[in-house]
Amino acid sequence: MNRWIERAANGYDDAMDEDEYQRWLLDVFEKCRCVCMGLIWVNHKIRYRNGEAIHPARIFPWPIYCEVIWDRHGSMALNCKRYAPSTEHLIGFGRPVVWNDELNGLLSVWRLGFDRDNNDHPCAFPCVLAERPIKSSTPNKGTVLDPFMGSGTTGVACAKTNRKFIGIEIEPKYFDIACKRIQQAYDNFALFEPAPEMQMELMNVK
């Protein structure tokens, strides 16, 4: 995976053609699968390349356990000569070690707006989008890994749900933001319950 990290650090990710992007993404999550004891969750939107819609399920060859459609309540592509895309896909690959049946009533379409309180990242998703699969498919005080941590929303969700967190982020700006957000979330959690041991492990890949 080091070759992909080096290319991303040099801005190569913006120049990837579609085949290379898919190989890079598959390589990253294949490494995650090597250490994962449950589901691999991937949040991805449909990509349109050369007039063709590419569903994220086509990128990954693994068995799909479940899929959620995230209705974002809007679109930023209103002039793309097709119905404006306003959804993303949250796909759980593999088999869960645990599953919380109490949350099945959430159904498979989640109508959640963007996180209006997090303006530090251009693609910030609402914290509840991470909280739900974490509570559904990971054990209490279990460990969650996010290889694309961004501004740390998954880490904040782990703090709120009493999970341990490992986050990886290549961009120093977002890494620093994530550290502050996640630590604050764990501090707030500790006001009400004992915080999980080994609260978080954050890596700024260089």
Order of alpha helices (4+ residues) and beta strands (2+ residues): alpha-alpha-beta-beta-beta-beta-beta-beta-alpha-beta-alpha-beta-alpha-beta
